Amino acid sequence: MATKTILIDDLDGTDAFRTVRWSFDGTTYEIDLSREHLDAFKHGLAPWANASRQVSKYKAGSRPGPSTRKSGVIRAWGLTHGWPDLPAYGPLPPALKVAYEAAHAKPVQVDH
């Protein structure tokens, strides 16, 4: 048996065209809008959207963690230090991580 979902415009209770998900200040919102209200929403945001930068598709309020950022640094270092066949994405070879850590290890001072 098929189920039909009916969207109701959250502003005025008429039939809605689609659900819009948007984020601001780390909070994600969702609203069902008619075509008319969707056009007004887009028109109202246009000045800010046109002046903004697009970002990657992370969930609202999330960013890559320190390990993800460090992987990018290690990958870039590896490409310039004899590891030409590294994949653009995915896990790094353990030997590369060891080489990077060794190259960036702080010398230990031993007092005699």
TIMI-2910 file (N, C-alpha, C, CB; in pm, 1 decimal, decimal comma, always signed):
<rs>
+----------+----------+----------+----------+----------+----------+----------+----------+----------+----------+----------+----------+------+
!      n_x !      n_y !      n_z !     ca_x !     ca_y !     ca_z !      c_x !      c_y !      c_z !     cb_x !     cb_y !     cb_z ! resn !
+----------+----------+----------+----------+----------+----------+----------+----------+----------+----------+----------+----------+------+
!    +84,4 !   -117,8 !     +0,0 !     +0,0 !     +0,0 !     +0,0 !    +89,1 !   +124,4 !     +0,0 !    -96,1 !     -0,3 !   +122,3 !  Met !
!    +63,2 !   +216,8 !    -87,9 !   +141,2 !   +339,6 !    -99,8 !    +95,6 !   +441,9 !     +4,2 !   +128,6 !   +398,2 !   -241,8 !  Ala !
!   +192,7 !   +521,6 !    +47,6 !   +163,5 !   +628,7 !   +141,7 !   +193,7 !   +760,4 !    +74,1 !   +245,0 !   +613,3 !   +273,0 !  Thr !
!   +105,1 !   +856,6 !    +88,8 !   +124,7 !   +988,0 !    +29,0 !   +147,1 !  +1089,2 !   +140,8 !     +2,8 !  +1028,5 !    -59,9 !  Lys !
!   +256,2 !  +1164,8 !   +126,3 !   +287,0 !  +1269,4 !   +223,6 !   +239,2 !  +1402,6 !   +168,6 !   +439,3 !  +1274,1 !   +255,6 !  Thr !
!   +165,6 !  +1474,0 !   +249,1 !   +116,6 !  +1605,4 !   +208,4 !   +189,4 !  +1709,8 !   +292,2 !    -39,5 !  +1616,9 !   +225,6 !  Ile !
!   +254,3 !  +1803,6 !   +224,1 !   +324,2 !  +1911,6 !   +293,3 !   +231,8 !  +2031,7 !   +307,9 !   +453,2 !  +1951,2 !   +217,6 !  Leu !
!   +234,1 !  +2091,7 !   +424,0 !   +154,1 !  +2211,0 !   +453,2 !   +250,1 !  +2325,7 !   +478,8 !    +58,4 !  +2188,4 !   +576,1 !  Ile !
!   +230,6 !  +2437,8 !   +409,7 !   +314,4 !  +2556,4 !   +426,2 !   +309,3 !  +2601,7 !   +571,4 !   +268,7 !  +2670,7 !   +331,3 !  Asp !
!   +427,5 !  +2611,3 !   +632,3 !   +434,4 !  +2647,8 !   +774,2 !   +398,3 !  +2793,5 !   +800,5 !   +572,6 !  +2620,7 !   +827,1 !  Asp !
!   +392,6 !  +2876,0 !   +696,7 !   +359,7 !  +3017,1 !   +717,7 !   +209,4 !  +3043,6 !   +715,1 !   +427,7 !  +3101,9 !   +612,6 !  Leu !
!   +139,4 !  +2978,5 !   +620,3 !     -2,6 !  +3013,1 !   +607,6 !    -97,7 !  +2894,1 !   +599,1 !    -21,4 !  +3097,2 !   +487,4 !  Asp !
!    -44,4 !  +2771,2 !   +610,4 !   -132,2 !  +2654,7 !   +612,0 !   -178,9 !  +2605,1 !   +476,6 !   -249,1 !  +2685,1 !   +692,6 !  Gly !
!   -135,2 !  +2666,5 !   +366,9 !   -172,9 !  +2619,6 !   +233,7 !    -83,2 !  +2502,2 !   +194,1 !   -162,4 !  +2734,8 !   +129,1 !  Thr !
!   -110,4 !  +2443,3 !    +77,0 !    -26,3 !  +2333,6 !    +29,2 !   +116,3 !  +2382,4 !     +8,1 !    -82,8 !  +2274,3 !   -101,8 !  Asp !
!   +211,0 !  +2303,3 !    +55,6 !   +352,1 !  +2339,7 !    +40,6 !   +410,2 !  +2269,3 !    -81,7 !   +433,0 !  +2303,1 !   +168,4 !  Ala !
!   +511,6 !  +2330,9 !   -138,8 !   +581,5 !  +2277,1 !   -255,5 !   +696,2 !  +2186,3 !   -212,7 !   +634,5 !  +2391,2 !   -343,9 !  Phe !
!   +770,9 !  +2230,5 !   -111,6 !   +884,9 !  +2149,8 !    -65,9 !   +931,1 !  +2193,6 !    +72,2 !  +1001,2 !  +2159,6 !   -165,5 !  Arg !
!  +1015,0 !  +2109,5 !   +130,9 !  +1075,5 !  +2138,7 !   +259,8 !  +1212,8 !  +2200,0 !   +235,3 !  +1085,8 !  +2010,4 !   +348,0 !  Thr !
!  +1242,4 !  +2307,0 !   +306,6 !  +1372,1 !  +2374,4 !   +294,4 !  +1446,3 !  +2355,1 !   +425,9 !  +1355,4 !  +2527,7 !   +260,1 !  Val !
!  +1569,8 !  +2307,8 !   +415,8 !  +1656,3 !  +2294,7 !   +533,1 !  +1764,7 !  +2400,2 !   +521,1 !  +1717,9 !  +2150,1 !   +544,9 !  Arg !
!  +1785,7 !  +2477,2 !   +626,3 !  +1886,6 !  +2582,3 !   +623,0 !  +1948,9 !  +2596,1 !   +761,9 !  +1824,8 !  +2717,5 !   +576,1 !  Trp !
!  +2066,4 !  +2656,2 !   +765,2 !  +2140,1 !  +2668,6 !   +890,8 !  +2186,4 !  +2810,7 !   +912,8 !  +2259,4 !  +2574,3 !   +892,6 !  Ser !
!  +2194,4 !  +2847,2 !  +1039,4 !  +2246,9 !  +2977,3 !  +1077,9 !  +2302,4 !  +2966,9 !  +1218,4 !  +2137,8 !  +3087,3 !  +1069,2 !  Phe !
!  +2422,5 !  +3017,4 !  +1238,3 !  +2487,7 !  +3017,9 !  +1369,5 !  +2490,2 !  +2879,4 !  +1434,8 !  +2417,2 !  +3116,0 !  +1461,3 !  Asp !
!  +2513,8 !  +2776,5 !  +1353,1 !  +2527,2 !  +2641,5 !  +1406,0 !  +2396,8 !  +2570,1 !  +1433,8 !  +2605,1 !  +2645,8 !  +1529,2 !  Gly !
!  +2283,5 !  +2632,1 !  +1406,6 !  +2153,1 !  +2568,9 !  +1425,8 !  +2090,8 !  +2542,7 !  +1289,3 !  +2059,6 !  +2657,9 !  +1513,5 !  Thr !
!  +2040,7 !  +2420,7 !  +1269,7 !  +1976,4 !  +2383,9 !  +1143,3 !  +1825,1 !  +2392,9 !  +1161,3 !  +2018,9 !  +2239,8 !  +1097,6 !  Thr !
!  +1760,3 !  +2451,6 !  +1061,5 !  +1615,4 !  +2470,3 !  +1063,2 !  +1554,7 !  +2399,5 !   +942,8 !  +1578,2 !  +2621,4 !  +1062,9 !  Tyr !
!  +1426,9 !  +2369,7 !   +952,2 !  +1352,5 !  +2310,8 !   +842,4 !  +1216,6 !  +2378,3 !   +836,9 !  +1338,7 !  +2156,4 !   +858,9 !  Glu !
!  +1171,1 !  +2410,6 !   +715,6 !  +1040,4 !  +2474,6 !   +699,6 !   +978,4 !  +2426,2 !   +568,6 !  +1053,1 !  +2631,1 !   +701,3 !  Ile !
!   +847,6 !  +2400,5 !   +570,3 !   +774,6 !  +2362,1 !   +449,7 !   +716,7 !  +2488,4 !   +389,0 !   +662,2 !  +2257,1 !   +480,5 !  Asp !
!   +742,9 !  +2508,5 !   +258,1 !   +701,4 !  +2631,9 !   +192,1 !   +629,6 !  +2605,3 !    +60,4 !   +821,6 !  +2720,6 !   +167,9 !  Leu !
!   +533,3 !  +2692,7 !    +29,1 !   +469,3 !  +2691,6 !   -102,2 !   +568,6 !  +2748,6 !   -203,0 !   +334,9 !  +2773,7 !   -101,6 !  Ser !
!   +538,9 !  +2737,5 !   -331,7 !   +627,0 !  +2795,7 !   -434,1 !   +645,0 !  +2945,9 !   -412,0 !   +570,1 !  +2769,8 !   -575,2 !  Arg !
!   +536,5 !  +3013,4 !   -379,0 !   +541,7 !  +3159,2 !   -357,9 !   +633,1 !  +3193,1 !   -240,0 !   +399,2 !  +3216,0 !   -333,1 !  Glu !
!   +616,8 !  +3122,3 !   -129,9 !   +699,8 !  +3150,0 !    -13,0 !   +844,4 !  +3104,8 !    -34,4 !   +641,6 !  +3081,4 !   +110,0 !  His !
!   +864,4 !  +2998,1 !   -111,5 !  +1000,0 !  +2953,9 !   -144,2 !  +1071,0 !  +3061,2 !   -226,1 !   +997,0 !  +2819,7 !   -221,6 !  Leu !
!  +1000,6 !  +3118,2 !   -324,7 !  +1059,3 !  +3226,7 !   -404,2 !  +1093,5 !  +3346,8 !   -316,2 !   +962,9 !  +3269,5 !   -516,4 !  Asp !
!  +1005,2 !  +3380,6 !   -222,8 !  +1030,7 !  +3493,3 !   -132,6 !  +1150,4 !  +3463,3 !    -41,9 !   +905,2 !  +3524,1 !    -47,3 !  Ala !
!  +1160,7 !  +3340,1 !     +5,3 !  +1272,5 !  +3298,7 !    +89,5 !  +1403,7 !  +3313,1 !    +12,2 !  +1253,5 !  +3152,8 !   +138,1 !  Phe !
!  +1407,0 !  +3259,6 !   -109,7 !  +1527,6 !  +3269,3 !   -193,6 !  +1562,2 !  +3414,8 !   -224,2 !  +1508,0 !  +3191,5 !   -325,0 !  Lys !
!  +1461,4 !  +3494,2 !   -256,6 !  +1483,7 !  +3635,8 !   -288,5 !  +1538,1 !  +3710,5 !   -166,5 !  +1352,4 !  +3701,8 !   -337,6 !  His !
!  +1484,0 !  +3680,3 !    -49,2 !  +1529,2 !  +3746,7 !    +73,0 !  +1672,8 !  +3711,4 !   +109,2 !  +1438,0 !  +3710,8 !   +187,6 !  Gly !
!  +1715,3 !  +3588,0 !    +81,3 !  +1851,4 !  +3545,7 !   +113,3 !  +1952,0 !  +3579,2 !     +3,3 !  +1853,5 !  +3397,6 !   +139,5 !  Leu !
!  +1904,1 !  +3613,7 !   -114,3 !  +1991,7 !  +3633,3 !   -230,6 !  +2109,3 !  +3728,0 !   -204,8 !  +1910,7 !  +3686,0 !   -345,5 !  Ala !
!  +2090,5 !  +3845,4 !   -145,0 !  +2205,5 !  +3934,7 !   -124,5 !  +2316,0 !  +3869,6 !    -40,7 !  +2159,7 !  +4063,6 !    -57,1 !  Pro !
!  +2276,5 !  +3795,0 !    +62,0 !  +2376,3 !  +3730,4 !   +147,8 !  +2434,1 !  +3606,9 !    +79,7 !  +2314,4 !  +3692,1 !   +283,4 !  Trp !
!  +2351,6 !  +3529,0 !    +14,2 !  +2399,4 !  +3408,6 !    -54,8 !  +2496,1 !  +3445,6 !   -166,8 !  +2280,8 !  +3327,8 !   -111,6 !  Ala !
!  +2465,2 !  +3550,8 !   -240,6 !  +2551,6 !  +3591,7 !   -352,2 !  +2686,5 !  +3644,5 !   -305,1 !  +2482,1 !  +3697,8 !   -435,6 !  Asn !
!  +2691,8 !  +3698,3 !   -184,6 !  +2817,4 !  +3751,3 !   -131,7 !  +2893,8 !  +3647,6 !    -49,1 !  +2790,0 !  +3874,4 !    -46,9 !  Ala !
!  +2835,8 !  +3529,3 !    -30,9 !  +2895,5 !  +3426,6 !    +54,9 !  +2981,0 !  +3329,0 !    -24,3 !  +2787,0 !  +3350,6 !   +129,1 !  Ser !
!  +3059,0 !  +3250,6 !    +50,4 !  +3137,6 !  +3141,3 !     -6,6 !  +3064,1 !  +3011,1 !    +21,0 !  +3282,7 !  +3137,9 !    +52,4 !  Arg !
!  +3064,5 !  +2921,1 !    -75,8 !  +3008,7 !  +2788,5 !    -51,6 !  +3110,3 !  +2706,9 !    +25,4 !  +2970,0 !  +2718,0 !   -184,6 !  Gln !
!  +3061,7 !  +2622,6 !   +112,2 !  +3149,4 !  +2534,2 !   +188,7 !  +3113,0 !  +2390,2 !   +157,2 !  +3138,5 !  +2562,1 !   +341,6 !  Val !
!  +3197,2 !  +2298,7 !   +204,0 !  +3171,4 !  +2157,8 !   +179,0 !  +3042,2 !  +2115,1 !   +246,7 !  +3288,4 !  +2071,8 !   +227,8 !  Ser !
!  +3000,6 !  +1997,0 !   +215,6 !  +2870,6 !  +1948,0 !   +260,1 !  +2872,6 !  +1882,3 !   +397,2 !  +2817,7 !  +1851,3 !   +160,9 !  Lys !
!  +2948,9 !  +1937,9 !   +492,1 !  +2945,2 !  +1884,4 !   +627,1 !  +2810,7 !  +1915,6 !   +687,9 !  +3059,4 !  +1941,7 !   +713,4 !  Tyr !
!  +2770,1 !  +1836,7 !   +784,8 !  +2647,7 !  +1868,0 !   +856,7 !  +2663,6 !  +2005,0 !   +920,3 !  +2615,3 !  +1759,7 !   +963,7 !  Lys !
!  +2554,2 !  +2075,2 !   +933,1 !  +2559,7 !  +2209,9 !   +990,4 !  +2625,1 !  +2207,3 !  +1126,8 !  +2419,5 !  +2270,3 !  +1000,7 !  Ala !
!  +2718,3 !  +2296,3 !  +1147,3 !  +2784,5 !  +2308,6 !  +1274,6 !  +2901,2 !  +2214,0 !  +1294,7 !  +2687,4 !  +2287,8 !  +1380,9 !  Gly !
!  +2925,4 !  +2124,0 !  +1199,1 !  +3038,2 !  +2032,5 !  +1216,7 !  +3150,3 !  +2068,7 !  +1122,1 !  +2994,9 !  +1887,2 !  +1194,3 !  Ser !
!  +3267,0 !  +2031,7 !  +1157,8 !  +3386,7 !  +2055,5 !  +1077,5 !  +3473,6 !  +1932,0 !  +1088,7 !  +3464,0 !  +2184,2 !  +1123,9 !  Arg !
!  +3568,7 !  +1915,6 !   +996,8 !  +3657,5 !  +1801,4 !  +1011,0 !  +3732,6 !  +1809,3 !  +1143,8 !  +3756,4 !  +1794,8 !   +893,1 !  Pro !
!  +3749,6 !  +1697,4 !  +1207,2 !  +3820,5 !  +1693,6 !  +1334,0 !  +3970,2 !  +1709,5 !  +1313,4 !  +3791,2 !  +1563,6 !  +1407,4 !  Gly !
!  +4043,0 !  +1721,7 !  +1422,4 !  +4188,2 !  +1740,3 !  +1413,3 !  +4256,8 !  +1630,6 !  +1333,4 !  +4248,0 !  +1746,2 !  +1551,6 !  Pro !
!  +4210,5 !  +1504,9 !  +1346,4 !  +4276,4 !  +1396,6 !  +1273,8 !  +4256,6 !  +1412,0 !  +1124,0 !  +4223,6 !  +1260,7 !  +1320,2 !  Ser !
!  +4138,7 !  +1461,0 !  +1080,6 !  +4113,5 !  +1481,9 !   +938,2 !  +4202,3 !  +1592,8 !   +884,3 !  +3965,7 !  +1515,5 !   +913,7 !  Thr !
!  +4215,0 !  +1702,0 !   +958,9 !  +4301,6 !  +1812,1 !   +914,8 !  +4446,5 !  +1766,3 !   +910,9 !  +4286,8 !  +1934,7 !  +1008,0 !  Arg !
!  +4488,9 !  +1690,7 !  +1011,9 !  +4626,7 !  +1644,1 !  +1015,3 !  +4653,5 !  +1548,0 !   +900,6 !  +4657,4 !  +1576,9 !  +1149,2 !  Lys !
!  +4556,5 !  +1466,5 !   +864,0 !  +4574,2 !  +1375,2 !   +750,6 !  +4603,6 !  +1453,9 !   +623,5 !  +4448,9 !  +1287,2 !   +731,2 !  Ser !
!  +4536,3 !  +1566,3 !   +605,5 !  +4561,9 !  +1650,9 !   +488,3 !  +4703,2 !  +1705,8 !   +489,3 !  +4462,1 !  +1765,9 !   +482,7 !  Gly !
!  +4750,3 !  +1744,8 !   +607,4 !  +4886,8 !  +1796,8 !   +620,6 !  +4987,6 !  +1686,0 !   +591,0 !  +4910,4 !  +1855,0 !   +763,0 !  Val !
!  +4962,6 !  +1568,0 !   +646,5 !  +5053,5 !  +1454,6 !   +624,3 !  +5053,5 !  +1415,2 !   +476,5 !  +5012,8 !  +1333,2 !   +712,5 !  Ile !
!  +4935,2 !  +1412,0 !   +414,6 !  +4925,8 !  +1376,9 !   +272,5 !  +5004,5 !  +1477,0 !   +187,9 !  +4777,6 !  +1372,6 !   +227,0 !  Arg !
!  +4988,8 !  +1605,8 !   +214,0 !  +5061,6 !  +1709,1 !   +138,0 !  +5212,4 !  +1694,3 !   +158,6 !  +5015,5 !  +1851,2 !   +180,9 !  Ala !
!  +5254,5 !  +1667,9 !   +282,5 !  +5396,2 !  +1648,0 !   +310,2 !  +5448,0 !  +1526,8 !   +233,2 !  +5420,1 !  +1630,3 !   +461,8 !  Trp !
!  +5371,2 !  +1418,3 !   +236,1 !  +5413,1 !  +1295,8 !   +167,2 !  +5430,1 !  +1315,9 !    +17,5 !  +5312,7 !  +1185,6 !   +192,0 !  Gly !
!  +5341,1 !  +1391,1 !    -43,3 !  +5349,6 !  +1415,0 !   -187,6 !  +5476,8 !  +1489,8 !   -225,8 !  +5228,2 !  +1493,0 !   -234,8 !  Leu !
!  +5526,9 !  +1570,9 !   -134,7 !  +5648,9 !  +1647,1 !   -163,5 !  +5774,4 !  +1581,7 !   -107,0 !  +5636,3 !  +1787,0 !   -108,2 !  Thr !
!  +5758,7 !  +1464,9 !    -44,4 !  +5873,5 !  +1397,1 !    +16,2 !  +5881,2 !  +1249,7 !    -24,4 !  +5866,3 !  +1408,4 !   +168,1 !  His !
!  +5859,7 !  +1222,4 !   -151,8 !  +5884,2 !  +1088,5 !   -203,3 !  +5768,8 !   +990,3 !   -197,3 !  +5994,6 !  +1031,8 !   -131,9 !  Gly !
!  +5647,1 !  +1038,1 !   -180,8 !  +5529,2 !   +951,4 !   -180,4 !  +5434,7 !   +998,4 !   -291,7 !  +5457,2 !   +953,5 !    -40,0 !  Trp !
!  +5470,5 !   +982,3 !   -419,4 !  +5392,5 !  +1040,4 !   -528,9 !  +5259,3 !   +971,7 !   -557,0 !  +5473,6 !  +1038,3 !   -652,2 !  Pro !
!  +5239,0 !   +850,1 !   -508,3 !  +5117,3 !   +775,1 !   -544,2 !  +5011,9 !   +772,8 !   -434,8 !  +5153,3 !   +634,2 !   -579,4 !  Asp !
!  +5009,3 !   +874,9 !   -351,1 !  +4909,6 !   +877,4 !   -244,4 !  +4771,2 !   +906,3 !   -301,8 !  +4946,6 !   +982,5 !   -137,8 !  Leu !
!  +4668,7 !   +836,1 !   -252,8 !  +4533,0 !   +867,2 !   -297,8 !  +4488,9 !  +1002,8 !   -242,0 !  +4434,0 !   +755,9 !   -254,3 !  Pro !
!  +4399,6 !  +1069,1 !   -312,7 !  +4350,6 !  +1199,8 !   -267,2 !  +4265,3 !  +1186,8 !   -141,2 !  +4269,5 !  +1267,7 !   -378,3 !  Ala !
!  +4201,2 !  +1072,6 !   -123,4 !  +4113,6 !  +1050,5 !     -8,6 !  +4142,5 !   +914,0 !    +51,4 !  +3964,5 !  +1061,9 !    -49,2 !  Tyr !
!  +4092,1 !   +892,9 !   +168,5 !  +4103,9 !   +762,2 !   +230,6 !  +4218,2 !   +755,1 !   +329,1 !  +4121,3 !   +657,2 !   +126,0 !  Gly !
!  +4237,2 !   +637,1 !   +385,0 !  +4340,2 !   +621,9 !   +487,6 !  +4480,3 !   +636,9 !   +430,7 !  +4326,9 !   +487,3 !   +555,2 !  Pro !
!  +4567,6 !   +686,4 !   +515,3 !  +4708,1 !   +702,9 !   +477,7 !  +4785,1 !   +576,4 !   +513,2 !  +4770,5 !   +826,6 !   +548,0 !  Leu !
!  +4889,0 !   +545,0 !   +435,7 !  +4971,8 !   +430,3 !   +471,4 !  +5037,4 !   +453,5 !   +607,8 !  +5079,4 !   +404,7 !   +362,8 !  Pro !
!  +5038,1 !   +353,1 !   +695,1 !  +5100,6 !   +369,6 !   +826,5 !  +5246,7 !   +413,1 !   +816,3 !  +5091,3 !   +239,8 !   +904,7 !  Pro !
!  +5319,5 !   +364,0 !   +715,9 !  +5461,2 !   +401,4 !   +701,5 !  +5476,0 !   +551,2 !   +674,8 !  +5526,9 !   +320,9 !   +587,1 !  Ala !
!  +5380,8 !   +609,8 !   +603,3 !  +5385,9 !   +754,9 !   +578,1 !  +5368,6 !   +831,2 !   +709,1 !  +5276,1 !   +797,4 !   +476,1 !  Leu !
!  +5274,9 !   +787,1 !   +790,9 !  +5252,9 !   +854,0 !   +920,0 !  +5378,9 !   +848,2 !  +1006,2 !  +5134,4 !   +789,3 !   +995,0 !  Lys !
!  +5443,3 !   +731,9 !  +1005,9 !  +5566,1 !   +715,6 !  +1084,1 !  +5675,1 !   +808,4 !  +1030,4 !  +5614,2 !   +568,0 !  +1080,9 !  Val !
!  +5689,1 !   +814,8 !   +897,9 !  +5790,4 !   +901,4 !   +836,3 !  +5764,0 !  +1047,9 !   +868,8 !  +5793,1 !   +881,0 !   +683,9 !  Ala !
!  +5637,2 !  +1089,1 !   +861,4 !  +5601,2 !  +1227,3 !   +892,3 !  +5634,2 !  +1260,1 !  +1038,5 !  +5451,1 !  +1251,5 !   +864,3 !  Tyr !
!  +5593,7 !  +1172,7 !  +1129,3 !  +5618,9 !  +1197,0 !  +1271,6 !  +5769,3 !  +1202,3 !  +1299,1 !  +5552,3 !  +1087,3 !  +1358,1 !  Glu !
!  +5845,2 !  +1114,6 !  +1234,3 !  +5990,4 !  +1114,4 !  +1254,2 !  +6052,5 !  +1243,4 !  +1203,0 !  +6054,3 !   +994,2 !  +1183,9 !  Ala !
!  +6003,7 !  +1292,0 !  +1088,6 !  +6058,4 !  +1414,7 !  +1030,5 !  +6022,4 !  +1537,7 !  +1113,4 !  +6008,0 !  +1432,1 !   +887,6 !  Ala !
!  +5914,9 !  +1529,8 !  +1188,8 !  +5868,4 !  +1644,7 !  +1265,8 !  +5886,3 !  +1628,5 !  +1415,7 !  +5724,5 !  +1670,0 !  +1236,1 !  His !
!  +5956,3 !  +1525,4 !  +1455,4 !  +5980,4 !  +1503,7 !  +1598,1 !  +6076,7 !  +1608,7 !  +1651,3 !  +6036,2 !  +1362,1 !  +1623,4 !  Ala !
!  +6047,9 !  +1658,0 !  +1768,2 !  +6136,4 !  +1754,9 !  +1832,4 !  +6253,6 !  +1679,2 !  +1892,2 !  +6061,2 !  +1837,8 !  +1941,9 !  Lys !
!  +6374,7 !  +1731,2 !  +1874,3 !  +6489,3 !  +1663,0 !  +1932,6 !  +6481,6 !  +1664,2 !  +2085,5 !  +6619,7 !  +1728,3 !  +1885,3 !  Pro !
!  +6522,2 !  +1556,2 !  +2142,0 !  +6523,2 !  +1544,6 !  +2287,6 !  +6660,4 !  +1587,9 !  +2337,1 !  +6489,8 !  +1398,5 !  +2334,0 !  Val !
!  +6660,8 !  +1679,8 !  +2431,3 !  +6786,9 !  +1728,2 !  +2485,5 !  +6823,1 !  +1643,6 !  +2606,6 !  +6778,2 !  +1878,9 !  +2523,1 !  Gln !
!  +6942,0 !  +1590,0 !  +2602,2 !  +6988,8 !  +1505,6 !  +2713,0 !  +7099,8 !  +1580,3 !  +2783,0 !  +7038,1 !  +1364,7 !  +2663,2 !  Val !
!  +7084,4 !  +1598,0 !  +2910,8 !  +7190,3 !  +1663,1 !  +2989,5 !  +7288,6 !  +1557,0 !  +3036,6 !  +7130,8 !  +1741,5 !  +3111,6 !  Asp !
!  +7417,3 !  +1583,1 !  +3015,6 !  +7520,6 !  +1487,4 !  +3058,1 !  +7579,0 !  +1530,6 !  +3187,4 !  +7630,4 !  +1473,0 !  +2953,7 !  His !
+----------+----------+----------+----------+----------+----------+----------+----------+----------+----------+----------+----------+------+
</rs>
